[in-house]
């Protein structure tokens, strides 16, 4: 069976150089890297990942807990986290909490028992103290847990401002915001804060209705609009939705019930993920989160914490958002 020394001999380089190529550490010229990779291919050499993990006390595996990987935002986020992690020789283990606290807690314990190097938390159904018990490096998406646990988020407050200001500038006099659940102190709740504050400043009538954290599916949002929102819809001429799937469900309900969009009702969403970009009718007006940037920062933050193991890597990141004008406003 071929080993690392065989690769070094065939490539005409040192064992240290081969090791650097395998671990993507230090500067390696492209010509040298190609020699090593060609040599590995020629003798069919595969690194012993288990031995490398034991030697460094690392698994090179990151756990990522999301609410629902089927949701376009999180499926796209997972993609970009994985792409960047792979560049750093890490693999991703995906867990779906589906909005269930017990399931999320079980996944956290499972990841700890399997000694993943770090955890990316995108699902937040538990109380803050539960996350503080995690001994592994951890980074969160959209939630502040402690000053020892970094977070990554889009500028949710600015996103709420942009959405609300846009509706008001277009002449809306009575606004509704359909938010996510507000009982947990999530950074995404700042959208609702900005909505409320902007309406108060502009002397605009407003209301906030909370959705559930148990489901992010189109079917749930369709039923939610029909059962909860429909009775109040005649009171408003503008709606700011917490996500694009909800905005689309609301648009379909309005059209099916003779409400003209955007003439009678203006609708704005949030996210601008692959689902939104694929829609041709309508092109939804939305607030774009830079999903690729968020994924890369989540991945790089947790890996830097793992590899540097010092407090200097505890950096919070807030990325900019953008208004994308479509046909629903």
N, C-alpha and C positions, 0 to 999 in steps of 0.2 A: 504493500500500500504506500502510495506516494506521501511524502511529508514535506514540511516547510523547507528543509535543507535541500531537498531535490529541486524544489522550485527555484531557490536562490542560485543553485549551481547552474541550472539550465538557463536562467535569465542573466547570469553573470553579475549578480549583485549580492549584497550581504543578506543574512537572515533578518537583520534589523530592518533593512529596506523593505523586504517582503512583509514583515510584520506591520510596518507603517502603512503600506498599501492596503492590507487586510483591515486595519483598524481606522483607516482614513485619518491618520494622525501626522502632523508635521507636513512640511512642504515636500511634495514629490513631483518631479518634472513629468510632463505628459509622455515623453519618450520612455522614461524609466517605468512609469506605471504600465504602459502598454507592453513592455518586455515581460513584466511580472505577470500580467493578466494573460498574455499569450502562453507563457510557460505553464501557468496553472491549467489552462485549457488543454494544452498539448499532453500533459500527463494526467489529466482528469483529477486534479487536486481539489478537494473540498475541505475548507477549514473545519476543525472540530469545535463547533460552537459551545458544546457542553464543557469541554476542557477549558476553553477560553473564559467561559462564565465562572467556572470554579476558581480559576487562577486569579481573576480580578474581583471575585465575590459580586459579580453582576450577572443579571440574566439577559440584559440587552432587550428587555421587553417592557413596554409601557402599557399600563391599564388606562382605558378611556371609558368613562361611564356617561352615557347620553340618555336623554328622556326617551327618544325613539329614533333609531337609525333609519327608519323608513321616511321620516320627515325630510323634505328636500334640503332644508337648511343644515340639518345635522349630518345627512349623508354627504353633502358637499364639504362640510367642515371636517368630517372624518377623512375624506380623501386628501385634503391638503395637510392635515396633521401627519398622515401616513407618508405622504410624498417627502416631506422634509425630514421626518424621523428616519426614513429609509436611507436618506443621504448621509445620515450620521450613524448608520448601521444598527438602528433600533427597529423592532417590530411592535405592532400594536395589537392589543387584545381588547376587543369591543364588547361592552356590556350595556344592555338596554334596561333601564329601570322602569319604564312605562308608567312613570308617575307614582310608583308604589314604594313608600318608605322602607318597608320590610325587605323588599327585593334589593333596593339600593344598599341597605346595610349589609345584606348577605354578600353582595358583590364586593363591597369594600373588604370584608373579611376574607373572601376568597382570593382577592388580589394580594392581600397581605400574606396569606398562607403560601401562595405560590411565588412569593418573593419577587414581584415585579419591581423594577428599579424606581418607578414613580407612577403617580396617578394624575390623570387629567380629568377633573370633575366638571362635567357640563350638566349634570342632573343634581338638583338641590332640593330634595324633599325632607331632609333631616335638619335637626337643630344644629346650630353652630358647634356646640360642644362635641358632637359626634365626629366632626371632621378634625377637630383638634387632637383626637385620640390616635389619628393615623400617624405612625412613626415614619413612614416613607415620605420622600419629597412629594409635594402635592401642589398643583396649580389649579385655580378655578376659572371658569368662564362665567362672567356676569354676576359674581357674588363676592362680597368682602367677608372673610371669615376671621382673619387676624393679621397683625402686622408681620407675622412670620410666614404667612401663606400668600404668595403673590396672586394677583388676578389679572385677567385679560378681558377687555370689554370694548364694545364700540361706544361712542359718545351718545349714550341713550338720552340724556337730557336735551342735547342739541337736536337729536332726531325728533323728539317730541315737539320741540319748538318749531322746527322746519315744517313738520306736518300741520301743526295747528295754524301757524302763520299763513301757510299756503291756502288753507281752506278759508280763512278770514279774508285774505287778500282777494279771493275770488267771489266774495260777497256773502258767505255763509253767516247766518245770524243766530243759529241754534245748533250746537255741536254735541256729538256723542263720541266718547272714547270707549271702545271695547278692549279692555286690558286683559293681561294674564292675571293669575291670582296674586293679590297684593299682601297676603298675610305674612309671607316670607320676605325678608328685606333683601330683595334682589336688585341689582343695578338696573335691570330692565324696567323696574318700577319707576325709575326717573323719567321715563316717557310720560307716565301719567302725571307726575309732578309738574313737568313742563307744560303739559296740556292744560292742567288746572290753572297754573300761574298765568299762562298766556291768555287764557279766556278771561280771567279776572282783570288783567291789565287792560284788555280791549273791551271790557264790559259786555262779554258775549255769554249768553245762556249756555250752560253745559251740564253734562251728566257723565259719570263713569260707571260702567257695568263690568263686573269681573267675570272672566271665563274660568274654566276648571283647569287644574294641572294634570288631570288624569288621562287626557287624550289630546293629541295634536293632529288627528286625522281629519280629512275633508268631511267624512260622514258625521263626525262629532260637530264640527262647525256648522254644517248644513242644518242639523237638527237644532243646534243652539240658536241660530238665527231665527228659525221657524218658531221655536217654542218660547224663546226669551225676548228676542229683539223685535220681532214682527209687530207686537202690540204697541211698541213705543216709536216705531219708525216714522210715523206721520208727524211726529213732533220735531223732527230734525231735518236740516237740509245739508248736513255734512257729517261724515263719520270717519274717525281715525281708528283703524283696526290695528291690533297688536302684531299681526302677521299677514302675509300675502294670501295664504290659503283661506283665512277668514274673510279677507277682503273680496276674494273671488266668490266665495259662498254667498256673501251678502249681495254682490252684484247680480248673481244668478237669481236669487230670491226677488230682488227688486224688479228685474226684467220680467220674470214670470208673473209678477203681480201688478204689472202696468205702471211701475214707477220708472220714470225716465232718468237714466244716468248719462251725463252729469247734470242735465237740465234741472231736475227736481231734487236729486240727491247726489252729492259728490262724495266719493269714497277714496280713501288713501290707505295703503298698506304699509308693511315694514318687512324688510329682509333683502329682496331682490336676488333671490336664488335662482337655480336652474328652471324651476317650475314657472316662475314669473317671466323669465326671459323667453321661454318657449311659447307662452300664450300670445296668440295673434289677435284674438277678439275676446275681451278688450286688452289693450295694453294698460296694465294697472299702474296708476300713479303710486309711487312707493318711496320709502326711505331705504337706500342701499347700505347694507353693512358690507365692508370689505372682507368677505369670507376667507379668501385666499390669505390675506394678510393676518387675519385672526388665527387661522390654522397654523401658519408658520410661526407666529409669536408664541402660541401655546406650546408647540413642539420644542422650539428652541429654548424657551424659558425652563421647562422641566428638565431638558437634557443638560443645560448649563448648571442647574441646581445639583443634578446627579454627579456631574463630572468635576465641578469646581468645589462643591461642598463648603461654601462659605456664604456669609450673609450679604456679601456684595452682589450676589446674583438675585436677591429678593427685590425684583423690580416690577412694579405694576405698570400695565400698558393700557392706554385708552386710544383707540384709533378713530379717525374721522368718519363721518357718515355723509351721505349726499342725497339730495332730492332728485328723483327721477320722474319727470312729468310724463304721464300717459293719457289715456282716453277717459279715465273715470273721474277726472276733475275738470 
